[in-house]
Amino acid sequence: MGRTTRNKKQSQPRPVQKISLSEKNFHWRLAAMILMLAIGLAALMYALISYLSVDPGWREIEVSTNELSCGEDFTFHYQVGASGISASAEQKAIIREYSDAAVKAYRLFSDDQSFEDVTNIYEINQHPNEIVQVDEVLYQAFELLQNQNRRELYLAPVYLNYENLFYCQDDVETVSFDPYENQELADEFARLTAFARDASSVDLELLGDGKVRLKVSEEYQSFLSEYGYTSYIDFFWMKNAFIIDYLADTMISSGYTRGIISSCDGFVRSLGENAAEYSFQIYDCAGQVIYPAALMYYTGAESIVYLHDYQMTEQEEWRYYERKDGQIRTPYIDIEDGFCKSSVSNLVAYSSEKGCSEILMRILPIYVDDTFSWEALAELSDHDIFSVFCQDAVIRYNDEDLKLTDFYTDENVAYTAAFAK
């Protein structure tokens, strides 16, 4: 039905009246108006300057860009103004540098998106058996994996199943993605891991000058196609270890060395030139309770890797699944069979000489195993990689210079420490 309006009588405007303004005290009123305007502008400028100025001291540096970045995975604190330059100017420069690095890292390590003029993990997977040019950051990451003889990069199809598992809402849903509950999937994982371990089936050739070629055999291509997989390589949960090294090294190379970067999933890099003493919380999970067992302290440049078979924060929800019976599925996948494993509930490893990615590659075969070997960890101390882990309320460590304090104690548990070389 159409809408209609009634006819309205047109109103007539009243005649315009001329009003004469008095010029009495006009100059005084004008001066007062100018004065009030000046006061308002001054107040506005003061507020703006106060908002933009930064006092020297510790500040959280956040990624400032509309581009997709990895900033949400990391927390960056920096002591601005300590270098002697303006704290405001320094913070602006750091934000700009950090933001650019966070965007670049996100693009390079992305396994499910393409970006213009970027050859990332996704693009490499789309061009098997072709020579492609990659950024130095990716090339160095591939070199580290190769030098450490680690092939977890090739578990991409297995990682996909675990990623689906972690997003499940109920145990019933997990059966399709959990090899512990699905023998058919366990058999599939056995074949996938056999391919992953076999360089003749899949291997990333490093050709120098940033050129790489992902070699994939016809047999492996056919197998993945049969099962609906489209990716051959993926850093998966290891990604942030490489990214934090890139972020930290970028800041250091730009002269910003008075800060500390930490990831949401257990990786930490302190940048070095700072007399401050940092602390790192040592946790322990006993039964269903997570205890803040003690604090460890360190100064200067340090890289820390913290592996744990339980969820610590909401941001880690995507990499764990806890069953109703209390069993927990984790992203720490054994390349021998595709099952998730943790030889000990939690492990902290750190070094003043090596980055998080190298520490991770060194401790990976020790942590992702059916049995725990303290002796194997002790051998790493000869390479400046020291370790801390908890066992039966005892915090065991192999760095005689480590400072531990604030041991947790209640009516149920009392933590102590024990040095063991």
C-alpha positions in Angstrom: 0.0 0.0 0.0 1.3 3.4 -1.0 1.9 6.1 1.6 0.0 9.4 1.1 0.2 12.7 2.9 -2.5 15.2 3.6 -2.5 18.6 1.9 -1.0 21.1 4.2 -1.5 24.8 4.2 1.6 26.5 3.1 2.8 28.7 5.9 4.1 32.2 5.0 7.4 33.4 6.5 7.3 36.5 8.6 8.7 39.7 7.2 12.5 40.1 7.8 13.2 42.6 10.5 16.4 44.7 10.5 18.2 44.8 13.8 20.9 47.3 14.5 23.7 46.0 16.7 25.1 48.4 19.2 28.8 49.1 18.8 29.2 49.9 22.5 32.1 48.0 24.1 32.6 46.1 20.8 36.4 46.2 21.0 36.3 44.9 24.6 34.1 42.0 23.6 36.3 41.2 20.6 39.4 41.2 22.8 37.7 38.9 25.3 36.7 36.5 22.5 40.3 36.4 21.2 41.6 35.8 24.7 39.2 32.9 25.3 40.1 31.4 21.9 43.8 31.6 22.7 43.3 29.9 26.0 41.3 27.1 24.4 44.0 26.6 21.7 46.7 26.6 24.4 44.8 24.0 26.4 44.3 21.9 23.3 48.0 22.1 22.4 49.0 21.2 26.0 46.7 18.1 25.9 48.0 17.1 22.5 51.7 17.5 23.6 51.0 15.6 26.9 49.4 12.8 24.9 52.2 12.5 22.4 55.1 12.9 24.8 56.6 9.8 26.4 58.5 9.8 29.7 61.7 7.7 29.9 61.2 4.2 31.3 59.8 0.8 30.4 57.0 0.9 27.9 55.0 -1.8 26.0 55.7 -1.5 22.3 52.7 -2.5 20.2 52.4 -3.1 16.5 50.8 -0.1 14.8 49.6 -1.0 11.3 46.4 -1.9 9.5 48.3 -4.8 7.8 48.0 -8.4 9.0 50.9 -9.1 11.4 52.0 -11.5 14.0 51.9 -8.8 16.7 49.1 -10.5 18.7 51.4 -13.4 19.4 54.1 -11.3 21.0 54.7 -8.9 23.9 57.5 -6.4 23.6 58.7 -4.2 26.5 61.4 -1.6 26.0 63.3 0.9 28.2 62.8 4.0 26.0 65.0 7.1 26.6 67.8 5.2 28.3 70.0 5.7 25.3 70.1 9.4 25.8 67.8 10.4 22.9 64.2 11.6 23.3 62.0 8.9 24.7 59.2 10.0 22.4 61.3 9.9 19.3 62.8 6.6 20.2 59.5 4.9 20.9 58.1 6.1 17.6 61.1 4.7 15.7 60.9 1.4 17.6 57.2 1.1 16.9 57.8 1.7 13.2 60.7 -0.9 13.0 58.9 -3.5 15.0 55.6 -3.1 13.1 57.4 -3.6 9.7 59.1 -6.7 11.0 55.9 -8.2 12.4 54.1 -7.7 9.1 57.0 -9.2 7.2 57.2 -12.2 9.5 53.5 -12.9 9.3 53.7 -12.9 5.5 56.8 -15.1 5.2 55.7 -17.8 7.5 52.0 -17.9 6.4 51.0 -21.4 5.2 47.5 -20.5 4.0 47.7 -17.1 2.4 49.5 -15.6 -0.5 50.8 -12.0 -0.7 52.0 -10.0 -3.6 55.7 -10.3 -4.3 56.2 -12.6 -1.3 57.3 -16.2 -1.7 56.2 -17.8 1.6 55.4 -21.2 2.9 52.1 -21.3 1.1 53.8 -20.4 -2.2 56.5 -23.0 -1.8 53.8 -25.7 -1.3 52.0 -24.5 -4.4 55.1 -25.0 -6.6 56.7 -28.4 -5.9 59.8 -29.3 -7.9 60.2 -25.7 -9.0 63.1 -23.3 -8.1 61.8 -20.3 -6.3 63.4 -17.3 -4.6 62.8 -16.8 -0.9 63.6 -14.0 1.5 66.8 -14.4 3.6 64.7 -14.8 6.8 63.1 -18.0 5.4 66.3 -19.2 3.9 68.1 -19.0 7.2 65.3 -20.9 8.9 65.6 -23.7 6.4 69.3 -23.7 6.8 69.0 -24.2 10.6 66.7 -27.1 10.2 69.0 -28.7 7.7 72.1 -28.1 9.8 70.4 -29.7 12.8 69.1 -32.6 10.7 65.5 -31.9 11.8 62.7 -32.9 9.4 59.7 -31.9 11.4 59.1 -29.3 8.7 57.7 -32.1 6.4 54.9 -33.2 8.8 52.5 -30.7 7.3 49.7 -33.3 6.6 50.0 -34.6 10.2 49.9 -31.1 11.6 46.7 -30.4 9.7 44.9 -33.2 11.6 46.1 -32.0 14.9 45.0 -28.5 14.1 41.5 -29.8 13.5 41.8 -31.8 16.7 42.6 -28.7 18.7 39.5 -27.0 17.4 37.2 -29.8 18.4 34.5 -29.0 21.1 33.8 -32.6 22.3 35.6 -35.9 22.5 33.2 -37.4 20.0 34.5 -35.0 17.3 38.2 -35.8 18.0 38.0 -39.4 16.8 38.5 -38.4 13.2 41.8 -36.6 14.1 43.3 -38.4 17.0 45.6 -41.3 16.2 45.4 -42.5 19.8 41.7 -43.2 19.3 41.7 -44.0 15.6 43.7 -47.0 14.3 43.1 -46.2 10.7 44.4 -42.7 11.2 47.4 -44.1 13.1 48.2 -46.3 10.1 47.9 -43.2 7.8 50.3 -41.3 10.1 52.8 -44.1 9.9 52.9 -43.7 6.2 53.0 -39.9 6.3 55.9 -39.9 8.8 57.8 -42.4 6.7 57.5 -40.1 3.8 58.5 -37.1 6.0 61.7 -38.9 7.1 62.7 -39.9 3.6 64.6 -37.2 1.7 64.0 -39.0 -1.6 60.3 -38.5 -1.1 60.2 -34.9 0.0 63.1 -32.5 0.6 63.8 -28.8 0.4 66.9 -28.2 -1.6 68.9 -25.1 -0.6 70.5 -23.9 -3.8 72.2 -20.7 -2.5 71.5 -17.1 -3.1 68.0 -17.5 -1.6 66.9 -20.1 -4.1 65.1 -23.3 -3.0 63.4 -26.2 -4.6 60.9 -28.4 -2.8 61.5 -31.8 -4.3 58.5 -34.2 -4.1 58.4 -37.7 -5.5 55.5 -38.8 -7.7 54.6 -41.5 -5.2 54.3 -39.0 -2.4 52.3 -36.5 -4.5 49.9 -39.3 -5.5 49.5 -40.4 -1.8 48.8 -36.8 -0.6 46.4 -36.3 -3.5 44.5 -39.5 -2.6 44.0 -38.4 0.9 43.2 -34.8 0.1 46.3 -33.1 1.4 47.8 -30.1 -0.3 50.8 -29.0 1.8 54.2 -30.6 2.1 55.9 -28.3 4.6 54.8 -26.3 7.6 56.5 -24.9 10.7 53.2 -25.2 12.7 53.8 -24.8 16.4 57.5 -24.1 15.9 56.9 -21.0 13.9 57.1 -18.5 16.7 60.6 -19.7 17.7 61.9 -18.6 14.3 59.8 -15.4 14.2 60.9 -14.2 17.7 64.5 -14.6 16.6 63.9 -12.5 13.5 62.1 -9.8 15.5 64.8 -9.7 18.1 67.7 -9.7 15.6 66.0 -7.0 13.7 65.7 -4.7 16.7 69.3 -5.5 17.8 70.7 -4.8 14.3 68.9 -1.4 14.4 70.5 -0.5 17.7 67.6 -1.2 20.0 69.0 -3.5 22.6 67.3 -2.4 25.8 64.2 -4.6 25.7 62.6 -8.0 25.9 60.2 -9.9 23.6 58.1 -12.9 24.6 55.6 -15.0 22.7 52.3 -16.3 23.9 53.6 -19.9 23.5 56.8 -20.1 25.5 59.6 -18.2 23.6 61.6 -15.3 25.1 64.4 -13.1 23.8 66.0 -10.4 25.9 67.9 -8.0 23.6 71.1 -7.6 25.7 72.3 -4.1 26.6 70.5 -3.6 29.9 71.7 -3.9 33.5 68.2 -4.9 34.6 67.6 -8.3 36.1 64.8 -10.2 34.4 62.8 -13.0 35.9 61.1 -16.0 34.3 58.4 -18.0 36.1 59.1 -21.8 36.4 55.8 -23.7 36.3 55.0 -27.3 37.2 51.8 -29.2 36.5 51.0 -31.9 39.1 47.7 -33.7 38.6 45.2 -31.0 37.5 47.0 -28.2 39.3 49.6 -25.8 37.7 52.0 -24.4 40.3 54.2 -21.3 40.1 57.1 -23.4 41.3 59.8 -20.7 41.4 61.4 -17.7 39.7 64.6 -17.9 37.7 66.7 -14.8 37.1 69.0 -13.7 34.3 70.6 -10.5 32.9 71.8 -9.4 29.5 71.0 -11.2 26.2 69.2 -14.5 26.8 67.0 -16.9 24.7 64.4 -19.0 26.6 62.3 -21.9 25.3 59.5 -23.3 27.5 57.8 -26.5 26.4 54.8 -27.8 28.4 52.2 -30.5 27.9 49.3 -28.4 29.3 47.6 -25.2 28.3 48.8 -22.1 30.1 46.8 -19.2 28.5 43.7 -18.7 26.4 46.0 -17.8 23.4 47.3 -21.4 23.6 43.9 -22.9 23.1 44.5 -23.6 19.5 47.4 -26.0 20.3 46.0 -28.2 23.0 42.9 -30.4 23.5 42.0 -31.8 26.9 39.8 -34.9 26.9 37.1 -35.5 29.5 39.3 -38.2 31.1 42.1 -35.7 31.7 44.4 -36.8 28.8 45.8 -33.9 26.9 46.8 -33.8 23.2 49.6 -31.4 22.4 51.4 -30.1 19.2 54.6 -31.9 20.0 54.6 -34.5 17.3 57.0 -37.4 17.1 58.3 -37.7 13.5 58.7 -41.5 14.0 54.9 -42.2 14.2 52.9 -38.9 14.2 51.8 -39.3 17.8 52.0 -36.3 20.2 54.5 -37.0 23.0 56.2 -35.2 26.0 58.9 -37.0 27.9 58.5 -34.6 30.8 55.6 -32.3 31.7 57.5 -29.1 31.4 61.0 -28.1 30.2 62.8 -24.8 30.2 66.0 -24.4 28.1 68.0 -21.2 27.7 71.1 -19.8 26.3 73.0 -16.5 26.1 74.6 -17.5 22.8 72.0 -19.2 20.7 68.5 -18.1 19.5 65.2 -19.7 20.4 65.0 -21.6 17.1 68.4 -23.4 17.6 67.6 -24.2 21.2 64.3 -25.7 20.1 66.0 -27.8 17.4 68.5 -29.1 20.0 66.0 -30.1 22.7 63.2 -31.3 20.3 64.3 -35.0 20.1 64.8 -35.0 23.9 61.4 -33.6 24.8 59.3 -35.2 22.0 60.0 -38.8 23.1 58.5 -41.6 25.2 61.3 -41.4 27.8 63.1 -38.5 29.3 66.9 -38.3 29.3 68.5 -35.8 31.7 71.9 -37.0 30.5 71.1 -35.9 26.9 70.1 -32.4 28.2 73.3 -32.3 30.3 75.4 -32.8 27.1 73.8 -29.6 25.7 75.3 -27.6 28.5 78.6 -28.0 26.8 77.0 -25.9 24.0 75.8 -23.2 26.3 72.2 -24.6 26.4 71.1 -25.1 30.0 67.9 -26.7 31.3 65.4 -26.7 34.1 62.6 -29.1 34.7 60.4 -30.2 37.6 60.0 -33.7 39.0 58.2 -34.6 42.2 58.2 -31.0 43.5 62.0 -30.8 42.9 63.3 -28.2 40.4 66.3 -29.7 38.7 68.8 -27.6 36.8 72.3 -28.0 35.3 73.5 -24.4 35.4 75.5 -23.8 38.6 75.2 -20.0 38.2 71.4 -20.1 38.0 69.6 -18.0 40.6 66.2 -19.5 41.8 64.0 -17.8 44.3 60.3 -17.6 45.5 59.8 -21.4 45.8 56.1 -22.2 46.0 54.9 -23.8 49.2 51.4 -24.7 50.6 49.8 -27.4 52.6 50.0 -29.8 49.7 53.4 -29.2 48.1 56.8 -27.5 48.9 59.2 -27.0 46.0 62.9 -27.3 46.4 65.8 -27.2 44.0 68.6 -29.6 43.1 71.7 -29.0 40.9 72.7 -31.9 38.7 75.4 -31.7 36.1 
